[in-house]
Amino acid sequence: MAFDHRKYASFKPIAKTNRRWPDRVIERAPTWCAVDLRDGNQALVKPMSVSQKQRMFDLLVKLGFKEIEIGFPAASQPDFDFCRKLIEEGRIPDDVKIQVLTQARPTLIKRTYEALEGAKKAIVHVYNSTSTVQRQQVFGLDRDGIRDIAVEGARLVKELAAGYPNTEWTFQYSPESFTGTELDFAAEVIDAVTEVWRPDQGQPVIINLPATVEMATPNVFADQIEWICDTIQRREHLSISVHTHNDRGCGVAAAELAVMAGADRVEGTLMGNGERTGNMDLVTMAMNLYSQGIDPTLDLSGMADITEVVEACTEISTHPRHPYAGELVFTAFSGSHQDAIRKCLAQRKEGDVWNVAYLPIDPFDLGRRYDEVVRINSQSGKGGVAFVLERDYNISLPRWLQIEFSKVVQREAENNGGEIDSMSIHRLFEARYLAVPADWALRTYDLHRNEEGVRADLVIGNENKPVTLQGYGSGAVEAVAAALAQRFSITLAVEAYDEFALGAGTSANAMACIRLQANGQTCSAAALAEDTTSATLQALLNAVAQVVPGVHASAKAADKALSV
């Protein structure tokens, strides 16, 4: 039998009756260390280029990270060269510590210091594996042998640091695969390392406890952290760090519980990129704190920019359901959910504590607004051409339209055999989405709301042959869609629409984008108008026109059918 649970043994929890962490709450953010450029980078199918690394580093600095692991310079020439580039070109702010990783091997430690020469502040992160399975099946060493590797590595780290007195050094040690290591042995190795480094005599020391592989539930990891904090020597002089992975899908939870259990510092990556199922997601954990009224000490307000850079550097699309950053996380498809959200927003006053149904935080804090993205589809990714429209024409596209329109631009560029400029992109957008088909102009509309919903009365077409429509629905779009479906005998289902105000420099005040299914055909359109409702209704008409070619002929045929 291939699928047989009996081949696995359950992880044995700690016999701990005095645990205190369940009664604690997190009241301040831990020290963050971003490892996107090392742990995140080594997990990529295509490692980052120098320009991508620089862009990621600049983003991390901009967000407020004060500790950034930039690579494994002793094991990788590109990492070595990038480390030298940052130092020699003066790209590291004075308040930022760069961190580099090295195994506890003499040649690698020496090479690490060569890479760091001239740095103002640096963390030398040395590690060796201590787990039972690694000792027995990989290294063939007993406890004494593994402890000796750690101690000799620590001695060399301290010795070589003395040769670079102009650098402010922090030493960091990780018993790799900590979660698979007997706790008494982990404490023994940690104490042996700190006996060499002597944090109690002023040397800054970080002890990093990695869940290199997530092996148990987060509460078990919290027990391990609390046990270590209670047991090791010189605890008050140490920064206890955790580095969780997401093998069981609980990386963030494990890190949060570890902070409750006494950890001072958390390592992770933006959006959780990393080996196997990924590292602990710094964005999610920081925003979790933010949602509880705790200053995360990071500025994540420009979530769209963060997502753009991470996607460009990792070449991994952000899942539309990714907490806080995904395109769908603030969208309610259920009508009852939308109604509850709107009612809460209508009652909310500026300065009130946030308390809105279905929205754990205010989307505006991350550069988004619920009213701007009323309903969108489940696609992810974005076309770069959208940024040209926003930059040069103050037109922001929803992501689904970015994807669709980027294909239009790509085909045009392929046909022309070269680049396509901003003006051409704008002309393509106008022709494909904004142009109002003949006889489909919105002339007037009236919306009447009662207890049963909304009644829409509108007139479309040219002034000589206007066509009057009437429909009912829970909202304006649904009512007008119902009117069109009935009048022209078509099946109509709105899949997504977005409406928003335009910035300065445009003749119109609002733009709307819409996508629908009409008689089984997918139709997308957009419209500009003086207000968002007019723009939305015109966009709906533009889309339907792709299926119903002539409004007057179709209306006449529909009238004839009704009379019969």
C-alpha positions in Angstrom: 0.0 0.0 0.0 1.6 3.3 -1.1 -0.4 5.6 1.1 0.3 4.1 4.5 0.3 6.3 7.6 1.8 3.6 9.7 5.3 4.4 8.3 5.3 7.6 10.3 5.7 8.2 14.0 4.0 11.0 15.9 6.2 13.8 17.3 6.6 13.4 21.0 5.5 16.5 22.9 7.5 17.9 25.8 6.5 16.8 29.3 6.0 20.4 30.5 3.4 21.2 33.2 4.6 24.8 34.0 4.1 26.4 30.6 3.4 30.1 30.8 3.2 31.2 27.2 -0.5 30.4 26.7 -1.4 33.2 29.1 0.8 35.8 27.4 -0.1 38.2 24.6 2.2 39.9 22.2 2.4 43.5 23.1 5.2 44.7 20.8 6.8 43.6 17.6 9.9 41.4 17.7 13.1 42.3 16.0 12.7 41.3 12.3 15.3 39.8 10.1 14.5 39.4 6.4 16.2 36.4 4.8 14.8 36.8 1.2 18.2 37.3 -0.3 19.6 34.1 1.2 17.0 31.5 2.2 14.5 32.9 -0.2 16.9 33.2 -3.0 18.3 29.6 -2.7 14.8 28.3 -3.0 14.1 29.8 -6.4 14.1 27.8 -9.6 16.0 30.8 -11.1 18.1 32.6 -8.5 17.9 36.4 -8.5 20.2 38.4 -10.7 22.3 41.2 -9.3 19.7 43.8 -10.3 16.9 41.8 -8.7 18.9 41.4 -5.5 19.6 45.1 -5.3 15.9 45.8 -5.9 14.9 43.4 -3.1 17.5 44.8 -0.8 16.3 48.4 -1.4 12.7 47.3 -0.8 13.6 45.7 2.5 15.4 48.9 3.6 12.5 51.0 2.5 10.1 48.9 4.6 12.2 49.4 7.7 14.1 46.2 8.2 17.2 46.8 10.3 18.6 43.3 9.9 18.9 41.7 6.4 20.5 38.4 5.6 22.1 39.0 2.2 23.5 35.6 1.3 26.0 32.8 1.9 29.1 34.5 0.5 31.5 31.7 1.4 29.6 29.1 -0.6 28.5 31.2 -3.6 30.5 33.6 -5.7 27.5 35.6 -6.7 26.6 36.0 -3.1 30.2 37.1 -2.3 30.2 39.6 -5.1 26.8 41.0 -4.1 28.1 41.4 -0.5 31.1 43.3 -1.8 28.9 45.5 -4.0 26.7 46.6 -1.2 29.7 47.5 1.0 32.0 49.1 -1.6 29.2 51.1 -3.2 28.0 52.4 0.2 24.5 51.0 -0.3 23.9 49.9 3.3 22.3 52.5 5.6 24.2 53.1 8.9 21.3 51.8 10.9 21.1 48.5 9.0 23.0 45.3 9.9 23.7 42.9 7.0 23.8 39.3 8.0 25.6 36.5 6.2 25.4 32.7 6.7 28.2 30.3 7.0 28.6 26.7 8.1 30.9 26.1 11.1 33.9 25.2 8.8 37.2 27.1 9.0 37.6 27.8 5.3 34.1 29.1 5.0 34.3 31.3 8.1 37.5 32.9 6.8 36.0 33.5 3.4 32.9 35.1 5.1 35.1 37.7 6.9 36.7 38.5 3.6 33.3 39.2 2.1 32.4 41.5 5.0 35.5 43.6 5.1 34.7 47.2 5.4 31.1 46.7 6.7 30.0 49.1 9.5 27.7 46.6 11.1 27.4 42.9 10.4 26.0 39.7 11.8 28.0 36.5 11.2 25.5 33.7 11.3 27.3 30.4 11.9 25.5 27.0 12.0 25.8 23.3 12.2 23.2 20.6 12.3 22.5 19.1 15.7 19.5 16.9 15.1 19.4 13.2 15.9 18.8 12.1 12.3 21.6 14.3 10.9 24.1 13.1 13.6 23.3 9.4 13.0 22.6 9.2 9.3 24.4 12.1 7.7 27.5 13.0 9.7 28.1 9.7 11.7 29.1 11.7 14.8 28.1 11.5 18.4 27.1 14.4 20.6 30.6 15.3 21.5 31.6 15.5 17.8 28.7 17.8 16.9 29.3 20.0 19.9 33.0 20.3 19.0 32.1 21.5 15.5 30.0 24.3 17.0 32.6 25.3 19.6 35.5 25.4 17.1 33.3 27.4 14.7 32.4 29.9 17.5 36.1 30.3 18.4 37.1 31.1 14.9 34.3 33.5 14.4 35.4 35.4 17.5 39.1 35.2 16.6 38.7 36.5 13.1 36.4 39.3 14.2 39.2 40.8 16.2 41.0 41.4 13.0 38.3 43.8 11.8 38.0 46.3 14.7 36.2 48.9 12.6 33.1 46.7 12.2 30.4 46.4 14.8 30.1 42.6 15.0 27.1 40.5 16.2 27.6 36.8 16.4 24.7 34.4 15.7 24.6 30.7 16.2 21.9 28.3 14.9 21.6 24.6 15.9 20.2 23.7 12.5 17.2 21.4 12.7 16.6 22.5 16.2 13.1 21.0 16.3 14.6 17.5 15.6 17.3 17.9 18.3 16.9 16.6 21.9 16.3 19.7 24.0 19.0 18.9 26.6 21.6 18.6 23.8 20.5 21.8 22.1 20.9 23.6 25.4 24.3 22.0 25.9 25.6 23.1 22.5 24.1 26.6 22.9 25.8 27.0 26.3 29.1 25.8 24.9 28.9 28.4 22.1 28.0 31.3 24.4 30.8 30.2 26.8 33.2 31.1 23.9 31.4 34.3 22.8 30.5 35.5 26.4 27.6 37.8 25.7 27.6 38.6 29.4 30.8 40.5 28.8 29.4 42.7 26.1 29.5 40.8 22.9 26.1 40.9 21.1 24.9 37.4 20.5 21.9 36.0 18.8 20.8 32.4 19.3 18.6 31.4 16.4 16.3 28.3 16.9 15.2 27.1 13.5 12.3 24.9 12.7 14.4 23.9 9.6 11.6 21.4 9.0 8.2 22.0 10.7 7.7 18.7 12.6 4.9 19.3 15.0 2.1 21.7 16.0 2.9 25.3 16.9 2.2 24.8 20.6 4.9 22.1 20.7 7.4 24.5 19.1 6.4 27.2 21.7 7.1 24.6 24.5 10.5 24.0 23.0 11.3 27.7 22.9 10.1 28.3 26.5 12.1 25.3 27.7 15.3 26.6 26.1 14.7 30.2 27.4 14.3 28.7 30.9 17.3 26.4 30.7 20.2 27.9 28.9 22.9 30.0 30.6 23.3 33.7 30.1 19.7 34.1 28.8 19.4 37.7 29.9 22.3 38.6 27.6 21.0 36.9 24.5 18.6 37.6 21.7 16.6 34.5 21.1 15.6 34.2 17.5 13.3 31.8 15.6 13.3 30.8 12.0 10.2 28.8 11.2 9.3 26.9 8.0 5.9 26.1 6.6 6.0 22.3 6.0 2.7 21.9 8.0 1.3 25.2 7.0 1.8 26.7 10.4 5.0 28.8 10.0 3.4 32.1 11.0 1.5 30.5 14.0 4.6 28.9 15.2 6.5 32.1 15.1 3.8 34.0 16.9 3.6 31.4 19.7 7.4 31.4 19.9 7.3 35.1 20.6 4.7 34.5 23.3 7.1 31.8 24.7 10.0 34.3 24.9 11.6 34.7 21.5 12.9 38.3 20.8 13.5 38.0 17.1 11.9 36.4 14.0 13.5 35.5 10.7 11.4 35.1 7.5 10.7 36.3 4.0 8.3 38.6 2.3 5.3 36.5 1.1 6.8 33.4 2.7 9.0 32.3 -0.2 11.5 29.6 0.8 12.6 26.0 0.7 9.8 23.4 0.1 6.6 25.0 1.3 8.3 28.2 2.3 9.6 30.3 5.1 7.6 32.2 7.7 5.8 35.0 6.0 7.0 38.4 7.4 4.2 40.3 5.7 1.5 38.1 7.3 3.0 38.1 10.8 3.7 41.9 10.8 0.2 42.6 9.6 -1.3 40.3 12.1 0.3 42.4 14.8 -0.9 45.6 13.1 -4.5 44.2 13.1 -4.2 44.0 16.9 -3.2 47.6 17.3 0.5 46.8 17.6 3.1 48.8 15.7 4.9 46.3 13.5 7.8 48.7 13.1 7.6 48.1 9.3 5.8 50.2 6.8 3.6 47.9 4.7 1.2 50.6 3.5 2.3 50.3 -0.1 1.3 46.6 -0.5 0.9 46.8 -4.2 4.5 48.0 -4.6 5.7 45.3 -2.3 3.9 42.6 -4.2 5.2 44.0 -7.5 8.8 43.9 -6.4 8.6 40.5 -4.8 6.9 39.0 -7.9 9.5 40.7 -10.2 12.5 39.4 -8.1 11.2 35.9 -7.4 9.2 35.4 -10.6 6.5 33.9 -8.4 3.0 35.2 -8.6 1.2 36.2 -5.4 -1.8 34.0 -4.7 -5.0 36.0 -4.9 -6.0 34.7 -1.4 -2.6 35.5 0.2 -3.3 37.2 3.5 -3.4 41.0 3.2 -1.6 41.1 -0.1 -3.8 39.0 -2.4 -6.1 40.7 -4.8 -9.2 38.9 -3.4 -8.7 39.2 0.3 -10.9 42.3 0.7 -13.5 41.2 -1.8 -16.8 39.7 -0.7 -18.6 37.8 -3.4 -21.6 37.0 -1.2 -24.4 39.6 -1.4 -25.1 39.4 2.3 -21.4 40.0 3.0 -21.3 43.0 0.8 -24.4 44.4 2.4 -23.0 44.0 5.9 -19.8 45.7 4.9 -21.5 48.6 3.3 -23.7 49.1 6.4 -20.7 49.0 8.7 -18.8 51.5 6.6 -21.8 53.8 6.4 -22.0 53.9 10.2 -18.3 54.3 10.8 -17.0 57.7 11.8 -13.4 58.9 11.3 -11.3 58.1 14.4 -13.4 55.1 15.5 -11.7 51.9 16.3 -12.0 49.7 13.2 -14.9 47.3 13.6 -16.3 46.3 10.2 -17.9 43.0 9.3 -15.8 40.7 7.2 -12.9 43.2 7.0 -10.3 42.5 9.7 -8.4 45.7 8.7 -9.1 48.8 6.7 -8.0 48.1 3.1 -7.2 51.8 2.8 -4.2 51.2 5.1 -2.6 49.1 2.5 -3.4 51.4 -0.4 -6.7 49.8 -1.2 -10.4 50.6 -0.7 -13.3 48.3 -0.6 -15.5 50.6 -2.7 -12.8 50.7 -5.5 -12.7 46.9 -5.9 -16.3 45.9 -5.6 -16.0 42.5 -7.3 -13.0 40.9 -9.1 -12.2 37.5 -10.5 -9.8 34.9 -9.2 -6.8 35.5 -11.6 -3.5 36.6 -10.3 -0.5 38.4 -11.9 -0.3 41.7 -13.6 0.8 43.2 -16.9 3.5 45.8 -16.8 1.6 48.0 -19.3 -0.8 48.9 -16.5 1.9 50.9 -14.9 2.4 53.0 -18.1 -1.3 53.9 -18.1 -1.2 54.8 -14.5 2.1 56.8 -14.7 1.3 58.7 -17.9 -2.5 58.9 -18.0 -3.6 58.4 -14.3 -5.5 55.3 -15.3 -5.3 52.4 -12.8 -6.5 49.0 -14.0 -7.8 46.2 -11.8 -5.5 43.2 -12.0 -7.8 41.1 -14.1 -7.9 43.8 -16.8 -4.1 44.2 -16.5 -3.7 40.6 -17.4 -6.1 40.8 -20.3 -4.9 44.1 -21.7 -1.2 43.1 -21.5 -2.0 40.3 -24.0 -3.4 42.8 -26.4 -0.3 45.0 -26.1 2.0 41.9 -26.5 0.3 40.9 -29.7 0.7 44.5 -31.0 4.4 44.5 -30.1 4.9 41.2 -31.8 3.2 42.4 -34.9 5.3 45.5 -35.0 8.5 43.7 -34.3 9.7 46.1 -31.6 8.8 48.2 -28.6 5.5 49.9 -28.2 5.4 53.4 -26.7 3.1 54.9 -24.1 0.9 56.7 -26.6 0.3 53.6 -28.6 -0.6 51.7 -25.5 -3.1 54.3 -24.6 -4.6 54.3 -28.1 -4.9 50.5 -27.9 -6.7 50.8 -24.6 -9.1 53.4 -25.9 -9.9 51.4 -29.0 -10.3 48.1 -27.3 -12.2 49.1 -24.1 -13.3 52.7 -24.0 -14.8 53.3 -27.4 -18.6 53.7 -27.2 -20.2 51.6 -30.0 -22.7 53.4 -32.3 -26.2 53.7 -30.7 -25.0 52.4 -27.3 -24.4 55.7 -25.5 -26.0 56.2 -22.1 -28.3 59.2 -22.4 -30.1 59.3 -19.1 -30.7 57.1 -16.1 -32.6 57.1 -12.9 -32.2 54.7 -9.9 -34.9 54.2 -7.4 -34.3 52.2 -4.2 -37.0 50.6 -2.1 -37.2 47.7 0.4 -37.1 45.2 -2.5 -34.0 46.6 -4.2 -33.2 49.0 -7.0 -35.3 49.9 -10.1 -33.2 51.3 -13.0 -34.8 53.4 -15.8 -32.4 54.4 -18.5 -32.4 55.7 -22.1 -29.7 54.6 -24.5 -29.0 55.1 -28.2 -29.0 58.3 -30.3 -31.3 61.3 -29.7 -33.4 60.5 -32.8 -34.1 56.9 -31.9 -33.8 56.5 -28.1 -34.4 53.1 -26.5 -35.9 53.0 -23.0 -35.0 50.2 -20.6 -36.2 49.2 -17.1 -34.9 46.5 -14.8 -34.7 45.5 -11.2 -31.9 44.2 -9.0 -30.2 44.4 -5.6 -27.9 47.2 -7.0 -27.6 49.5 -10.0 -25.4 47.1 -12.0 -27.7 44.1 -11.4 -30.8 46.2 -12.2 -29.4 47.5 -15.5 -28.0 44.0 -16.4 -31.5 42.6 -15.9 -33.0 45.3 -18.1 -30.5 44.5 -20.9 -31.0 40.8 -20.6 -34.8 41.1 -20.8 -34.9 43.7 -23.6 -32.4 41.9 -25.9 -33.2 38.3 -24.9 -29.7 37.5 -23.8 -28.2 35.7 -20.8 -26.1 38.0 -18.8 -23.8 37.5 -15.8 -21.4 40.1 -14.4 -18.2 38.5 -13.3 -16.2 41.6 -12.1 -16.4 45.3 -12.1 -14.3 48.1 -10.6 -15.1 51.8 -10.4 -12.9 54.6 -9.1 -12.2 58.2 -9.2 -9.5 59.5 -11.6 -6.6 61.7 -10.5 -5.9 65.2 -11.6 -5.1 65.8 -15.3 -8.0 63.9 -16.8 -11.1 65.3 -18.4 -13.3 62.7 -16.7 -13.8 62.3 -13.0 -14.4 58.5 -12.9 -13.6 55.3 -14.8 -15.2 51.9 -14.6 -14.1 48.5 -15.9 -16.4 45.5 -16.3 -16.3 41.9 -17.4 -19.3 39.8 -18.0 -20.6 36.7 -19.7 -23.2 37.4 -22.4 -24.7 34.4 -24.2 -21.7 32.4 -23.1 -19.2 35.0 -24.5 -16.8 36.8 -22.3 -16.9 40.5 -22.8 -14.7 43.2 -21.2 -15.1 47.0 -21.5 -14.4 50.2 -19.7 -15.9 53.7 -19.7 -15.1 57.3 -18.6 -17.7 59.6 -17.2 -18.3 62.4 -14.8 -19.3 60.1 -12.0 -18.6 56.4 -11.1 -22.2 55.3 -11.6 -22.4 56.7 -15.2 -19.0 55.2 -15.9 -20.1 51.8 -14.6 -23.4 51.7 -16.6 -21.7 52.9 -19.8 -19.0 50.2 -19.4 -21.8 47.7 -19.0 -23.4 48.9 -22.2 -20.0 48.8 -24.1 -19.6 45.2 -23.0 -23.1 44.1 -24.0 -22.6 45.8 -27.4 -20.0 43.2 -28.2 -22.8 40.6 -28.3 -25.8 42.7 -29.4 -24.5 44.5 -32.5 -27.2 47.1 -33.2 -29.3 48.5 -30.3 -32.1 49.8 -32.5 -32.6 46.7 -34.6 -32.3 44.4 -31.6 -34.8 46.5 -29.7 -37.2 46.5 -32.6 -36.9 42.7 -32.9 -37.5 42.3 -29.2 -40.6 44.6 -29.3 -42.0 42.5 -32.1 -41.4 39.3 -30.2 -43.1 40.7 -27.1 -46.1 41.8 -29.1 -46.5 38.4 -30.6 
